[in-house]
Amino acid sequence: MASDLATVKIFAVSATPFPPAISTVALERLEALYRDVDAAIAAAAPRCELSGRCCDFDRFEHVLFATDLEVAYLLARTPGADPSTSALLSWKPDGKLCPFWKNRLCMAREGRPLGCRIYFCDPSYRDRMPEIGEEYQRRLRTIHDDLDIEYRYAPLVESLREVHARAEG
Ligand code: SF4
């Protein structure tokens, strides 16, 4: 699967491509990172009651961030997420909600960024969450540095809004 997803569409609206092109090695490094963080979270075993609070940015005042590389990975790994053809174009990007949040569920589980994976509202996980966050954010930073990809860490919904605007041209 990785090879045919080696390059994510580059939008020509601006001189700076966004999201950045994503190489096979970047895909593999992020895949390994997400596999490891998922294992760390499984070991911490935070409780999820499927309340949908984690993504209900309108009602709960928190914001999930992602790097540009993570946005590229999210689009590469989410079926139908190519913004030139899809859901992102029918999205009304005027609110705070993520376009992949449907019926209070994430439709982008495979490609979702680190922040989406780490955040749980379980109070008993409150101390462990920042520890896991810091460790894996450091690893994410290393991937950017090793591959010489600019590290821009921005609210996910704002980045997707930028993808949407560029796709509309
Ligand atoms: S990618 Fe999924 S988990 Fe992350 S904000 Fe969007 S719907 Fe929520």
Backbone and ligand atoms as CSV (ligand in chain L), in Angstrom:
chain,resi,resn,atom,element,x,y,z
A,1,MET,N,N,0.828,-1.206,0.000
A,1,MET,CA,C,0.000,0.000,0.000
A,1,MET,C,C,0.866,1.262,0.000
A,2,ALA,N,N,2.039,1.164,0.679
A,2,ALA,CA,C,2.838,2.373,0.828
A,2,ALA,C,C,3.292,2.936,-0.507
A,3,SER,N,N,3.705,2.064,-1.470
A,3,SER,CA,C,4.332,2.598,-2.664
A,3,SER,C,C,3.369,3.430,-3.511
A,4,ASP,N,N,2.094,2.978,-3.631
A,4,ASP,CA,C,1.192,3.761,-4.475
A,4,ASP,C,C,0.710,5.020,-3.764
A,5,LEU,N,N,1.087,5.159,-2.507
A,5,LEU,CA,C,0.724,6.379,-1.782
A,5,LEU,C,C,1.959,7.230,-1.535
A,6,ALA,N,N,3.000,6.966,-2.323
A,6,ALA,CA,C,4.273,7.612,-2.010
A,6,ALA,C,C,4.224,9.118,-2.151
A,7,THR,N,N,3.331,9.623,-2.965
A,7,THR,CA,C,3.277,11.067,-3.141
A,7,THR,C,C,1.853,11.552,-2.972
A,8,VAL,N,N,1.671,12.531,-2.141
A,8,VAL,CA,C,0.361,13.135,-1.975
A,8,VAL,C,C,0.289,14.326,-2.908
A,9,LYS,N,N,-0.884,14.595,-3.438
A,9,LYS,CA,C,-1.050,15.690,-4.398
A,9,LYS,C,C,-0.474,17.005,-3.851
A,10,ILE,N,N,0.220,17.710,-4.708
A,10,ILE,CA,C,0.755,19.014,-4.316
A,10,ILE,C,C,-0.117,20.073,-4.976
A,11,PHE,N,N,-0.609,20.989,-4.212
A,11,PHE,CA,C,-1.502,21.995,-4.758
A,11,PHE,C,C,-0.698,23.188,-5.255
A,12,ALA,N,N,-1.097,23.669,-6.418
A,12,ALA,CA,C,-0.283,24.660,-7.104
A,12,ALA,C,C,-0.667,26.098,-6.780
A,13,VAL,N,N,-1.552,26.289,-5.820
A,13,VAL,CA,C,-2.029,27.634,-5.526
A,13,VAL,C,C,-0.916,28.506,-4.947
A,14,SER,N,N,-0.070,27.891,-4.140
A,14,SER,CA,C,0.995,28.653,-3.515
A,14,SER,C,C,2.335,28.055,-3.919
A,15,ALA,N,N,3.393,28.854,-3.788
A,15,ALA,CA,C,4.721,28.345,-4.101
A,15,ALA,C,C,5.136,27.280,-3.089
A,16,THR,N,N,4.584,27.350,-1.881
A,16,THR,CA,C,4.931,26.358,-0.869
A,16,THR,C,C,3.917,25.235,-0.895
A,17,PRO,N,N,4.345,24.021,-1.258
A,17,PRO,CA,C,3.370,22.944,-1.332
A,17,PRO,C,C,2.760,22.642,0.037
A,18,PHE,N,N,1.471,22.440,0.060
A,18,PHE,CA,C,0.812,22.049,1.300
A,18,PHE,C,C,-0.366,21.156,0.969
A,19,PRO,N,N,-0.492,19.982,1.555
A,19,PRO,CA,C,0.484,19.427,2.480
A,19,PRO,C,C,1.761,19.055,1.745
A,20,PRO,N,N,2.868,18.857,2.486
A,20,PRO,CA,C,4.118,18.548,1.809
A,20,PRO,C,C,4.031,17.192,1.122
A,21,ALA,N,N,4.845,16.998,0.070
A,21,ALA,CA,C,4.951,15.672,-0.536
A,21,ALA,C,C,5.422,14.699,0.543
A,22,ILE,N,N,4.931,13.489,0.479
A,22,ILE,CA,C,5.316,12.521,1.514
A,22,ILE,C,C,5.947,11.318,0.833
A,23,SER,N,N,7.189,11.048,1.222
A,23,SER,CA,C,7.928,9.951,0.590
A,23,SER,C,C,7.540,8.626,1.239
A,24,THR,N,N,7.930,7.555,0.587
A,24,THR,CA,C,7.670,6.222,1.161
A,24,THR,C,C,8.351,6.088,2.516
A,25,VAL,N,N,9.557,6.624,2.631
A,25,VAL,CA,C,10.254,6.486,3.915
A,25,VAL,C,C,9.526,7.270,5.017
A,26,ALA,N,N,8.982,8.433,4.666
A,26,ALA,CA,C,8.224,9.207,5.664
A,26,ALA,C,C,6.964,8.447,6.074
A,27,LEU,N,N,6.300,7.853,5.096
A,27,LEU,CA,C,5.111,7.052,5.420
A,27,LEU,C,C,5.470,5.916,6.374
A,28,GLU,N,N,6.586,5.260,6.087
A,28,GLU,CA,C,6.974,4.108,6.921
A,28,GLU,C,C,7.373,4.547,8.318
A,29,ARG,N,N,8.074,5.691,8.407
A,29,ARG,CA,C,8.489,6.169,9.736
A,29,ARG,C,C,7.278,6.577,10.567
A,30,LEU,N,N,6.312,7.236,9.928
A,30,LEU,CA,C,5.112,7.625,10.672
A,30,LEU,C,C,4.290,6.397,11.067
A,31,GLU,N,N,4.233,5.444,10.158
A,31,GLU,CA,C,3.512,4.199,10.446
A,31,GLU,C,C,4.089,3.525,11.695
A,32,ALA,N,N,5.423,3.454,11.758
A,32,ALA,CA,C,6.093,2.824,12.905
A,32,ALA,C,C,5.830,3.630,14.175
A,33,LEU,N,N,5.886,4.947,14.056
A,33,LEU,CA,C,5.620,5.818,15.212
A,33,LEU,C,C,4.204,5.590,15.743
A,34,TYR,N,N,3.250,5.566,14.836
A,34,TYR,CA,C,1.856,5.403,15.257
A,34,TYR,C,C,1.612,4.007,15.834
A,35,ARG,N,N,2.302,3.013,15.270
A,35,ARG,CA,C,2.169,1.651,15.812
A,35,ARG,C,C,2.657,1.643,17.262
A,36,ASP,N,N,3.805,2.281,17.496
A,36,ASP,CA,C,4.389,2.283,18.839
A,36,ASP,C,C,3.538,3.084,19.819
A,37,VAL,N,N,3.037,4.232,19.371
A,37,VAL,CA,C,2.233,5.031,20.315
A,37,VAL,C,C,0.917,4.310,20.614
A,38,ASP,N,N,0.360,3.639,19.619
A,38,ASP,CA,C,-0.874,2.886,19.874
A,38,ASP,C,C,-0.621,1.797,20.924
A,39,ALA,N,N,0.573,1.173,20.851
A,39,ALA,CA,C,0.905,0.133,21.833
A,39,ALA,C,C,1.074,0.750,23.225
A,40,ALA,N,N,1.716,1.930,23.274
A,40,ALA,CA,C,1.914,2.597,24.575
A,40,ALA,C,C,0.561,2.975,25.185
A,41,ILE,N,N,-0.341,3.418,24.339
A,41,ILE,CA,C,-1.676,3.807,24.839
A,41,ILE,C,C,-2.453,2.563,25.273
A,42,ALA,N,N,-2.322,1.493,24.503
A,42,ALA,CA,C,-3.010,0.251,24.894
A,42,ALA,C,C,-2.503,-0.201,26.256
A,43,ALA,N,N,-1.188,-0.045,26.506
A,43,ALA,CA,C,-0.627,-0.444,27.801
A,43,ALA,C,C,-1.157,0.449,28.920
A,44,ALA,N,N,-1.350,1.732,28.609
A,44,ALA,CA,C,-1.884,2.657,29.630
A,44,ALA,C,C,-3.374,2.417,29.855
A,45,ALA,N,N,-4.035,1.857,28.868
A,45,ALA,CA,C,-5.442,1.459,28.945
A,45,ALA,C,C,-6.400,2.553,29.423
A,46,PRO,N,N,-6.376,3.724,28.796
A,46,PRO,CA,C,-7.390,4.725,29.152
A,46,PRO,C,C,-8.773,4.229,28.748
A,47,ARG,N,N,-9.758,4.623,29.520
A,47,ARG,CA,C,-11.130,4.174,29.233
A,47,ARG,C,C,-11.744,5.089,28.176
A,48,CYS,N,N,-12.450,4.499,27.202
A,48,CYS,CA,C,-13.175,5.290,26.212
A,48,CYS,C,C,-14.638,4.877,26.275
A,49,GLU,N,N,-15.487,5.849,26.532
A,49,GLU,CA,C,-16.926,5.552,26.613
A,49,GLU,C,C,-17.647,5.973,25.341
A,50,LEU,N,N,-16.883,6.230,24.289
A,50,LEU,CA,C,-17.451,6.643,22.994
A,50,LEU,C,C,-18.383,7.848,23.142
A,51,SER,N,N,-17.983,8.761,24.009
A,51,SER,CA,C,-18.799,9.959,24.219
A,51,SER,C,C,-18.647,10.934,23.041
A,52,GLY,N,N,-17.550,10.822,22.290
A,52,GLY,CA,C,-17.286,11.738,21.186
A,52,GLY,C,C,-16.726,13.070,21.663
A,53,ARG,N,N,-16.471,13.190,22.981
A,53,ARG,CA,C,-15.985,14.479,23.490
A,53,ARG,C,C,-14.631,14.866,22.901
A,54,CYS,N,N,-13.805,13.856,22.582
A,54,CYS,CA,C,-12.436,14.150,22.122
A,54,CYS,C,C,-12.440,14.977,20.833
A,55,CYS,N,N,-13.455,14.814,19.976
A,55,CYS,CA,C,-13.477,15.537,18.696
A,55,CYS,C,C,-14.562,16.597,18.632
A,56,ASP,N,N,-15.298,16.767,19.705
A,56,ASP,CA,C,-16.400,17.742,19.689
A,56,ASP,C,C,-15.846,19.111,20.071
A,57,PHE,N,N,-15.090,19.696,19.128
A,57,PHE,CA,C,-14.363,20.934,19.425
A,57,PHE,C,C,-15.308,22.117,19.637
A,58,ASP,N,N,-16.546,21.995,19.158
A,58,ASP,CA,C,-17.519,23.067,19.377
A,58,ASP,C,C,-17.930,23.142,20.843
A,59,ARG,N,N,-18.093,21.985,21.449
A,59,ARG,CA,C,-18.627,21.957,22.819
A,59,ARG,C,C,-17.541,21.907,23.877
A,60,PHE,N,N,-16.419,21.273,23.563
A,60,PHE,CA,C,-15.375,21.119,24.570
A,60,PHE,C,C,-14.163,21.906,24.085
A,61,GLU,N,N,-13.719,22.790,24.925
A,61,GLU,CA,C,-12.732,23.778,24.481
A,61,GLU,C,C,-11.327,23.190,24.406
A,62,HIS,N,N,-11.112,22.219,23.560
A,62,HIS,CA,C,-9.730,21.825,23.322
A,62,HIS,C,C,-9.505,21.730,21.823
A,63,VAL,N,N,-8.241,21.735,21.449
A,63,VAL,CA,C,-7.864,21.771,20.037
A,63,VAL,C,C,-6.812,20.690,19.812
A,64,LEU,N,N,-6.965,19.909,18.756
A,64,LEU,CA,C,-5.947,18.915,18.436
A,64,LEU,C,C,-5.023,19.483,17.367
A,65,PHE,N,N,-3.714,19.313,17.589
A,65,PHE,CA,C,-2.711,19.832,16.674
A,65,PHE,C,C,-2.088,18.687,15.860
A,66,ALA,N,N,-1.514,19.052,14.735
A,66,ALA,CA,C,-0.801,18.062,13.917
A,66,ALA,C,C,0.265,18.791,13.118
A,67,THR,N,N,1.322,18.078,12.761
A,67,THR,CA,C,2.316,18.678,11.868
A,67,THR,C,C,1.818,18.541,10.426
A,68,ASP,N,N,2.440,19.309,9.542
A,68,ASP,CA,C,2.041,19.241,8.129
A,68,ASP,C,C,2.259,17.836,7.557
A,69,LEU,N,N,3.345,17.201,8.012
A,69,LEU,CA,C,3.602,15.840,7.534
A,69,LEU,C,C,2.489,14.898,7.985
A,70,GLU,N,N,2.014,15.109,9.196
A,70,GLU,CA,C,0.902,14.280,9.678
A,70,GLU,C,C,-0.374,14.527,8.865
A,71,VAL,N,N,-0.567,15.772,8.450
A,71,VAL,CA,C,-1.741,16.078,7.617
A,71,VAL,C,C,-1.617,15.330,6.282
A,72,ALA,N,N,-0.416,15.325,5.720
A,72,ALA,CA,C,-0.192,14.597,4.461
A,72,ALA,C,C,-0.468,13.110,4.662
A,73,TYR,N,N,-0.012,12.573,5.781
A,73,TYR,CA,C,-0.235,11.147,6.078
A,73,TYR,C,C,-1.728,10.868,6.243
A,74,LEU,N,N,-2.412,11.730,6.959
A,74,LEU,CA,C,-3.861,11.575,7.179
A,74,LEU,C,C,-4.597,11.507,5.839
A,75,LEU,N,N,-4.236,12.393,4.925
A,75,LEU,CA,C,-4.911,12.417,3.626
A,75,LEU,C,C,-4.545,11.186,2.794
A,76,ALA,N,N,-3.293,10.734,2.934
A,76,ALA,CA,C,-2.861,9.564,2.170
A,76,ALA,C,C,-3.518,8.285,2.663
A,77,ARG,N,N,-3.781,8.234,3.939
A,77,ARG,CA,C,-4.263,6.991,4.549
A,77,ARG,C,C,-5.781,6.930,4.740
A,78,THR,N,N,-6.477,8.000,4.360
A,78,THR,CA,C,-7.921,8.021,4.597
A,78,THR,C,C,-8.660,7.864,3.279
A,79,PRO,N,N,-9.365,6.766,3.083
A,79,PRO,CA,C,-10.058,6.557,1.815
A,79,PRO,C,C,-10.989,7.729,1.501
A,80,GLY,N,N,-10.915,8.194,0.280
A,80,GLY,CA,C,-11.807,9.288,-0.133
A,80,GLY,C,C,-11.386,10.649,0.357
A,81,ALA,N,N,-10.187,10.756,0.933
A,81,ALA,CA,C,-9.794,12.054,1.487
A,81,ALA,C,C,-9.006,12.923,0.524
A,82,ASP,N,N,-8.774,12.445,-0.672
A,82,ASP,CA,C,-8.070,13.290,-1.633
A,82,ASP,C,C,-8.909,14.547,-1.871
A,83,PRO,N,N,-8.389,15.697,-1.461
A,83,PRO,CA,C,-9.220,16.897,-1.488
A,83,PRO,C,C,-9.612,17.344,-2.891
A,84,SER,N,N,-8.986,16.797,-3.920
A,84,SER,CA,C,-9.388,17.218,-5.257
A,84,SER,C,C,-10.683,16.529,-5.671
A,85,THR,N,N,-11.065,15.491,-4.988
A,85,THR,CA,C,-12.226,14.723,-5.440
A,85,THR,C,C,-13.294,14.524,-4.376
A,86,SER,N,N,-13.038,14.873,-3.144
A,86,SER,CA,C,-13.789,14.234,-2.096
A,86,SER,C,C,-14.498,15.079,-1.083
A,87,ALA,N,N,-14.754,14.335,-0.007
A,87,ALA,CA,C,-15.399,14.825,1.198
A,87,ALA,C,C,-14.899,16.197,1.621
A,88,LEU,N,N,-13.602,16.405,1.481
A,88,LEU,CA,C,-13.069,17.678,1.955
A,88,LEU,C,C,-13.680,18.841,1.177
A,89,LEU,N,N,-13.995,18.605,-0.099
A,89,LEU,CA,C,-14.563,19.696,-0.894
A,89,LEU,C,C,-16.014,19.976,-0.533
A,90,SER,N,N,-16.727,18.968,-0.067
A,90,SER,CA,C,-18.117,19.205,0.325
A,90,SER,C,C,-18.210,19.691,1.767
A,91,TRP,N,N,-17.074,19.715,2.430
A,91,TRP,CA,C,-17.014,20.183,3.816
A,91,TRP,C,C,-17.250,21.679,3.844
A,92,LYS,N,N,-18.014,22.123,4.843
A,92,LYS,CA,C,-18.197,23.564,5.038
A,92,LYS,C,C,-17.209,23.989,6.127
A,93,PRO,N,N,-16.087,24.537,5.714
A,93,PRO,CA,C,-15.002,24.716,6.676
A,93,PRO,C,C,-15.140,25.979,7.520
A,94,ASP,N,N,-16.360,26.264,7.975
A,94,ASP,CA,C,-16.540,27.499,8.741
A,94,ASP,C,C,-16.600,27.246,10.242
A,95,GLY,N,N,-16.653,26.005,10.649
A,95,GLY,CA,C,-16.739,25.732,12.085
A,95,GLY,C,C,-15.429,25.187,12.621
A,96,LYS,N,N,-15.525,24.643,13.833
A,96,LYS,CA,C,-14.307,24.139,14.465
A,96,LYS,C,C,-14.147,22.634,14.271
A,97,LEU,N,N,-15.154,21.980,13.662
A,97,LEU,CA,C,-15.154,20.518,13.653
A,97,LEU,C,C,-14.325,19.933,12.513
A,98,CYS,N,N,-13.754,18.771,12.779
A,98,CYS,CA,C,-12.947,18.064,11.787
A,98,CYS,C,C,-13.875,17.433,10.739
A,99,PRO,N,N,-13.507,17.506,9.458
A,99,PRO,CA,C,-14.375,16.931,8.414
A,99,PRO,C,C,-14.477,15.412,8.494
A,100,PHE,N,N,-13.577,14.791,9.237
A,100,PHE,CA,C,-13.609,13.321,9.330
A,100,PHE,C,C,-14.415,12.838,10.536
A,101,TRP,N,N,-15.039,13.742,11.231
A,101,TRP,CA,C,-15.859,13.366,12.389
A,101,TRP,C,C,-17.309,13.270,11.928
A,102,LYS,N,N,-17.825,12.038,11.852
A,102,LYS,CA,C,-19.185,11.810,11.347
A,102,LYS,C,C,-19.948,10.978,12.375
A,103,ASN,N,N,-21.151,11.414,12.679
A,103,ASN,CA,C,-21.983,10.692,13.647
A,103,ASN,C,C,-21.213,10.420,14.947
A,104,ARG,N,N,-20.406,11.399,15.339
A,104,ARG,CA,C,-19.618,11.340,16.568
A,104,ARG,C,C,-18.544,10.253,16.542
A,105,LEU,N,N,-18.150,9.848,15.340
A,105,LEU,CA,C,-17.078,8.854,15.208
A,105,LEU,C,C,-16.025,9.361,14.234
A,106,CYS,N,N,-14.776,8.911,14.427
A,106,CYS,CA,C,-13.692,9.266,13.505
A,106,CYS,C,C,-13.712,8.334,12.298
A,107,MET,N,N,-13.760,8.928,11.106
A,107,MET,CA,C,-13.753,8.151,9.866
A,107,MET,C,C,-12.334,8.065,9.297
A,108,ALA,N,N,-11.356,8.481,10.081
A,108,ALA,CA,C,-9.972,8.509,9.585
A,108,ALA,C,C,-9.051,7.810,10.585
A,109,ARG,N,N,-9.512,6.702,11.122
A,109,ARG,CA,C,-8.780,6.048,12.213
A,109,ARG,C,C,-7.345,5.681,11.828
A,110,GLU,N,N,-7.174,5.147,10.627
A,110,GLU,CA,C,-5.845,4.664,10.245
A,110,GLU,C,C,-4.840,5.814,10.112
A,111,GLY,N,N,-5.316,6.953,9.629
A,111,GLY,CA,C,-4.372,8.031,9.345
A,111,GLY,C,C,-4.352,9.133,10.389
A,112,ARG,N,N,-5.121,9.000,11.439
A,112,ARG,CA,C,-5.262,10.132,12.363
A,112,ARG,C,C,-3.933,10.481,13.039
A,113,PRO,N,N,-3.735,11.772,13.287
A,113,PRO,CA,C,-2.456,12.237,13.844
A,113,PRO,C,C,-2.236,11.813,15.302
A,114,LEU,N,N,-1.022,12.084,15.752
A,114,LEU,CA,C,-0.602,11.727,17.109
A,114,LEU,C,C,-1.554,12.282,18.173
A,115,GLY,N,N,-1.890,13.564,18.051
A,115,GLY,CA,C,-2.746,14.192,19.070
A,115,GLY,C,C,-4.082,13.475,19.190
A,116,CYS,N,N,-4.627,13.045,18.052
A,116,CYS,CA,C,-5.917,12.342,18.054
A,116,CYS,C,C,-5.775,10.984,18.733
A,117,ARG,N,N,-4.606,10.370,18.563
A,117,ARG,CA,C,-4.398,9.039,19.148
A,117,ARG,C,C,-4.213,9.125,20.653
A,118,ILE,N,N,-3.522,10.187,21.095
A,118,ILE,CA,C,-3.106,10.266,22.494
A,118,ILE,C,C,-4.218,10.791,23.401
A,119,TYR,N,N,-5.061,11.657,22.858
A,119,TYR,CA,C,-6.045,12.326,23.715
A,119,TYR,C,C,-7.198,11.389,24.117
A,120,PHE,N,N,-7.391,11.236,25.409
A,120,PHE,CA,C,-8.575,10.556,25.966
A,120,PHE,C,C,-9.073,11.411,27.123
A,121,CYS,N,N,-10.369,11.404,27.356
A,121,CYS,CA,C,-10.903,12.249,28.439
A,121,CYS,C,C,-10.950,11.516,29.770
A,122,ASP,N,N,-10.479,10.282,29.827
A,122,ASP,CA,C,-10.482,9.495,31.065
A,122,ASP,C,C,-9.616,10.186,32.137
A,123,PRO,N,N,-10.199,10.602,33.263
A,123,PRO,CA,C,-9.407,11.301,34.293
A,123,PRO,C,C,-8.264,10.451,34.846
A,124,SER,N,N,-8.419,9.137,34.845
A,124,SER,CA,C,-7.363,8.299,35.424
A,124,SER,C,C,-6.122,8.232,34.514
A,125,TYR,N,N,-6.231,8.754,33.317
A,125,TYR,CA,C,-5.121,8.734,32.350
A,125,TYR,C,C,-4.458,10.112,32.261
A,126,ARG,N,N,-4.937,11.038,33.065
A,126,ARG,CA,C,-4.515,12.434,32.940
A,126,ARG,C,C,-3.009,12.627,33.128
A,127,ASP,N,N,-2.395,11.852,34.037
A,127,ASP,CA,C,-0.953,12.024,34.267
A,127,ASP,C,C,-0.123,11.362,33.175
A,128,ARG,N,N,-0.606,10.252,32.683
A,128,ARG,CA,C,0.151,9.491,31.676
A,128,ARG,C,C,0.112,10.169,30.303
A,129,MET,N,N,-0.996,10.848,30.019
A,129,MET,CA,C,-1.182,11.441,28.683
A,129,MET,C,C,-0.034,12.392,28.295
A,130,PRO,N,N,0.361,13.352,29.166
A,130,PRO,CA,C,1.458,14.242,28.737
A,130,PRO,C,C,2.795,13.526,28.601
A,131,GLU,N,N,2.987,12.469,29.393
A,131,GLU,CA,C,4.255,11.721,29.277
A,131,GLU,C,C,4.335,11.051,27.905
A,132,ILE,N,N,3.255,10.388,27.527
A,132,ILE,CA,C,3.235,9.738,26.206
A,132,ILE,C,C,3.347,10.809,25.121
A,133,GLY,N,N,2.626,11.905,25.307
A,133,GLY,CA,C,2.640,12.983,24.323
A,133,GLY,C,C,4.044,13.508,24.086
A,134,GLU,N,N,4.769,13.783,25.169
A,134,GLU,CA,C,6.114,14.351,25.015
A,134,GLU,C,C,7.058,13.373,24.333
A,135,GLU,N,N,6.989,12.116,24.743
A,135,GLU,CA,C,7.895,11.112,24.164
A,135,GLU,C,C,7.674,10.977,22.651
A,136,TYR,N,N,6.439,10.877,22.250
A,136,TYR,CA,C,6.182,10.618,20.822
A,136,TYR,C,C,6.248,11.892,19.977
A,137,GLN,N,N,6.011,13.022,20.614
A,137,GLN,CA,C,6.203,14.283,19.886
A,137,GLN,C,C,7.681,14.469,19.566
A,138,ARG,N,N,8.534,14.061,20.509
A,138,ARG,CA,C,9.988,14.130,20.251
A,138,ARG,C,C,10.355,13.259,19.056
A,139,ARG,N,N,9.788,12.055,19.022
A,139,ARG,CA,C,10.075,11.157,17.892
A,139,ARG,C,C,9.563,11.731,16.584
A,140,LEU,N,N,8.402,12.348,16.637
A,140,LEU,CA,C,7.839,12.967,15.434
A,140,LEU,C,C,8.770,14.071,14.937
A,141,ARG,N,N,9.281,14.849,15.881
A,141,ARG,CA,C,10.203,15.937,15.538
A,141,ARG,C,C,11.456,15.369,14.867
A,142,THR,N,N,11.935,14.250,15.396
A,142,THR,CA,C,13.133,13.619,14.827
A,142,THR,C,C,12.883,13.186,13.386
A,143,ILE,N,N,11.693,12.676,13.112
A,143,ILE,CA,C,11.373,12.275,11.732
A,143,ILE,C,C,11.459,13.502,10.817
A,144,HIS,N,N,10.869,14.616,11.262
A,144,HIS,CA,C,10.941,15.851,10.462
A,144,HIS,C,C,12.392,16.250,10.235
A,145,ASP,N,N,13.191,16.218,11.321
A,145,ASP,CA,C,14.591,16.654,11.205
A,145,ASP,C,C,15.370,15.719,10.279
A,146,ASP,N,N,15.216,14.416,10.489
A,146,ASP,CA,C,15.975,13.440,9.687
A,146,ASP,C,C,15.653,13.582,8.201
A,147,LEU,N,N,14.390,13.855,7.900
A,147,LEU,CA,C,13.967,13.908,6.498
A,147,LEU,C,C,13.961,15.332,5.945
A,148,ASP,N,N,14.448,16.261,6.797
A,148,ASP,CA,C,14.556,17.660,6.379
A,148,ASP,C,C,13.195,18.225,5.926
A,149,ILE,N,N,12.178,17.968,6.737
A,149,ILE,CA,C,10.832,18.475,6.455
A,149,ILE,C,C,10.498,19.507,7.535
A,150,GLU,N,N,10.103,20.677,7.109
A,150,GLU,CA,C,9.812,21.752,8.061
A,150,GLU,C,C,8.804,21.276,9.113
A,151,TYR,N,N,9.084,21.632,10.364
A,151,TYR,CA,C,8.212,21.215,11.466
A,151,TYR,C,C,7.229,22.347,11.759
A,152,ARG,N,N,6.049,22.236,11.193
A,152,ARG,CA,C,5.010,23.219,11.498
A,152,ARG,C,C,3.904,22.467,12.213
A,153,TYR,N,N,3.578,22.914,13.414
A,153,TYR,CA,C,2.628,22.217,14.272
A,153,TYR,C,C,1.435,23.143,14.446
A,154,ALA,N,N,0.302,22.782,13.857
A,154,ALA,CA,C,-0.832,23.716,13.805
A,154,ALA,C,C,-2.117,22.981,14.137
A,155,PRO,N,N,-3.164,23.717,14.517
A,155,PRO,CA,C,-4.449,23.057,14.765
A,155,PRO,C,C,-4.881,22.271,13.524
A,156,LEU,N,N,-5.238,21.018,13.732
A,156,LEU,CA,C,-5.561,20.130,12.607
A,156,LEU,C,C,-6.659,20.718,11.718
A,157,VAL,N,N,-7.712,21.238,12.331
A,157,VAL,CA,C,-8.832,21.735,11.523
A,157,VAL,C,C,-8.395,22.934,10.675
A,158,GLU,N,N,-7.521,23.765,11.232
A,158,GLU,CA,C,-7.038,24.909,10.425
A,158,GLU,C,C,-6.205,24.427,9.245
A,159,SER,N,N,-5.394,23.404,9.468
A,159,SER,CA,C,-4.591,22.870,8.360
A,159,SER,C,C,-5.496,22.266,7.297
A,160,LEU,N,N,-6.539,21.556,7.719
A,160,LEU,CA,C,-7.458,20.967,6.741
A,160,LEU,C,C,-8.231,22.056,6.000
A,161,ARG,N,N,-8.496,23.151,6.686
A,161,ARG,CA,C,-9.155,24.282,6.027
A,161,ARG,C,C,-8.241,24.835,4.924
A,162,GLU,N,N,-6.939,24.866,5.211
A,162,GLU,CA,C,-5.975,25.340,4.212
A,162,GLU,C,C,-5.930,24.386,3.016
A,163,VAL,N,N,-5.965,23.082,3.294
A,163,VAL,CA,C,-6.006,22.102,2.203
A,163,VAL,C,C,-7.251,22.332,1.356
A,164,HIS,N,N,-8.370,22.534,2.014
A,164,HIS,CA,C,-9.643,22.758,1.343
A,164,HIS,C,C,-9.569,23.993,0.447
A,165,ALA,N,N,-9.022,25.089,1.005
A,165,ALA,CA,C,-8.959,26.342,0.241
A,165,ALA,C,C,-8.066,26.180,-0.982
A,166,ARG,N,N,-6.946,25.494,-0.823
A,166,ARG,CA,C,-6.025,25.313,-1.956
A,166,ARG,C,C,-6.643,24.413,-3.013
A,167,ALA,N,N,-7.398,23.400,-2.549
A,167,ALA,CA,C,-8.019,22.478,-3.505
A,167,ALA,C,C,-9.091,23.207,-4.322
A,168,GLU,N,N,-9.783,24.139,-3.666
A,168,GLU,CA,C,-10.806,24.901,-4.388
A,168,GLU,C,C,-10.170,25.893,-5.362
A,169,GLY,N,N,-8.929,26.294,-5.021
A,169,GLY,CA,C,-8.162,27.172,-5.896
A,169,GLY,C,C,-8.755,28.538,-5.975
L,1,SF4,S1,S,-8.927,12.858,12.509
L,1,SF4,FE1,FE,-10.465,11.670,13.624
L,1,SF4,S2,S,-9.789,11.734,15.772
L,1,SF4,FE2,FE,-8.729,13.388,14.691
L,1,SF4,S3,S,-10.026,15.218,14.967
L,1,SF4,FE3,FE,-10.629,14.248,13.003
L,1,SF4,S4,S,-12.334,12.904,13.562
L,1,SF4,FE4,FE,-11.276,13.420,15.458
